[in-house]
């Protein structure tokens, strides 16, 4: 999997610049600072025009804790506020069973109820964390469809693995290249930026085709920044 720094170095290589290492980026000055800013701007521009948050969708197994039913975070990019569904496989069943989303207020009432079994039935989000009801008496492995957070790029996280799919990497490289040329004072930078927009649009069109093939006709406009407010 590529990192943001990998794609930045690919963009730098387009005009013969030497690769930036993690140490140089950490100094956050000169070429490194210029590179971090180019990566940040490219990511921001890519996401702000995204009409489908599903580009950051991930399906992953997570585990409950026995103590309070909290789901363990699968990664730093986990966004517990944007979950599509949670399912689990009951013992003896061959298919996944979908759990019902309830509000924190409903959860308080449900905690007072007696359930026939402690198999996971409900989930809710409180304080950015996900909890399961009834509170399990054993560890359950659940399957969660959630959205990953697209980070606000800084020198400290530019070496992280890119959240967006591989099909977005060419567009991101074009964007970083355009912003690098602009920073260098290249009068032709806008033509490179148009190429960035073209590559970005191709990515969106490919995703739209995939969703239509799945029978999904509606698309959502949603901005999934790490520093967004809900």
N, C-alpha and C positions, 0 to 999 in steps of 0.2 A: 504494500500500500504506500502511496506517495505521501510525502509531507508537504506542508505549505512552502517550506524552504526548498524542497526538491523542485517544485514548479517555478519558484522564483529563480533558482539557478538555471533552469531551462530557458527562462525568458532572458536572463543575463547573457547566456551563451549565444543567443541570437545575434548579438552585436559584439561578440568577442570578449566579453568581460569574464574575468576569472570567477569561479564558484566562491560563494560565501560559506564559511564553516560556522558551526554553532558558536564557537568562541568569538568570532568576529561579530556575529549578529548580537551576541550578548553585550558587546561594548556599546551598541546602539548609537553609533556615530558614523559620519561619512557615508560611504557606499552602503554600509549595513543599514543605517537609518533610512536612507533613500529606498532601499529594498523593502524594509518592513512597511514603510508607508505605501509603497506601490502594491504590496500584497494586501494590505488592509483596505485600500480603496477599491481594488479589483473585487474582493470578496463582498464588500458593502454594495457595490453597484450590481453585482451578480444577484445577490439575494433580494435587494429592494425591488427589483423588477420581476421577481419570481411569482408566477401566478399559481403555483402548486407546491404546497408545503411537503407533499409526498416525496419530493426529491430527497428529503432527508430521513425518510422512513427506515426503521430498522426493526426486525423481528428477532427477539433474543430470549433465551431462557434465563429466568431469575429465580431466586429462592426466598421463601418466607423465613422469618425467624420465629422460634417457638414462643419467645417471651411476649411479644406484643403484635405479631402479625405484620411487621414492617417488611417491605420488600427491600432487598439489598440492591443498591445502585449498580447496574451492570458496567458502567463506565463513566468517565468524566463528562461525556457528551449526553448523558441521560437527561431528558427533559420530562420530569414527572407530571408537568402541567399539560402536556400534549400527548395523551395516550389514546389510541384508537380502541383497543380492546385488550382484555386479559382472559386467558383460557387456561384450563388445566386438564390433565388426563386422570380420570378417576380409576381407581384400581378395578381391573376387569373390563374397562371400556376400551374400545379401539379408536375412538375419535376424541378430539378435544372438546371440552364443555365450556361455553362462554359464561363468564361471570358478569353480574349486574353492577353497574356504577350507581352509587348512592351518594348523598350529600353528607358532610360531617355531622349535620344535625340529625339526619336519619340514623347515622352510625351510632350516635349516643343512645338512641332508642333501641336499636338492634342489639346493643351490648347487654341489655337487660333481659333479652329473650333467651329461651332454652332451645337449642337446635338438636335435631335428631342425630346429626353427625357433625364432626368438625371439618368436613370437606369444605374447601373454599367455595363461597357462594357470592360474596359481595366484595367490592373494593371502593375505596374513597381516597381522596387526596387532602392532606392537611399539613400545612406548613412546608409545602414542597416535597412531602414524603407520601408514599403510597402504603396504605394499610389494607389488610385482608380481614374479612369477617366470615364466619366466626373465627375468633382468635385460635389459630391452630395449636394442636398439642403435639405435632410433629412437623418436621421440615417438609414443605411441599415445593416441587419444582413447577413453576408456571411459565407460560409462553406469553410474552408481552409484545404488542406492536406499538412502538412509540416513535416520537420524532427526536432526532438528535439536535443538539444545540450547535449552531454555526457560530464559532467564536469571533470575538472582536480581536483581530490580529495584533499582537505585540511581540516584542523581542523574546519574551519568555515562553510564548506558545507557538511560535512560527515553526518549530520543529515537530509539532504534533501531527498526527495522521489526519489527512483531509477528510472531513465529514461527508462532503458531497460525493456522488458516485463518480467512477472513473470516466464516464462519458462527459463529465463537466470539466475535466482537466485541461483539454485543449482550449476551451473558452477562457479559463482562468489564466492560463499562460499568456494568451493574447492580451488579456486585460492588464496583467502585470507588466508586460512588455510596453504597452501603450503608456502606462503611467511612468515607467522608467524613462521612456523617450521624452515625455513631457518634462520630467524633472531635469533632464539633460539639456532642455531648451531646444529640442528638435522641432522645427517649424512644421514638420510633416506628422506630428504626433496624432493629430485628429484623424488622419487616414488609418492609422493603426487602431485607434479607438473604434472606428466604424467596423473594422474587422472583428474586434472584440464583441461588439453588439451583434454582428452577424453570427459568430460562433455561439454566442449565448442563446440567440433565438433558435438556432438549429438544435441545441440541447433541449430547449423547451418543447419544440415540435416533436422530437423523438419521444419525450415523456408523454406528451398528449396522445400520441399514437398508441403507446403502450396501454394507457388508461382506457382508451376507447376499445382496445382489443379485449380488455377485461370486462367491458360493459359499463364502465364508469363514465357518465356523461357530464357530471358537474365538477367544476374545478374551483378551488378556494384561493383567495388572495390572503396570504398570511405571512407576516414577517417574523422570522424565527431567530432573532439575535439573542446572544447570551445576556445582554444588558437590557433587554426589553422589560417594560412594566406591563403587568396584566390588569 
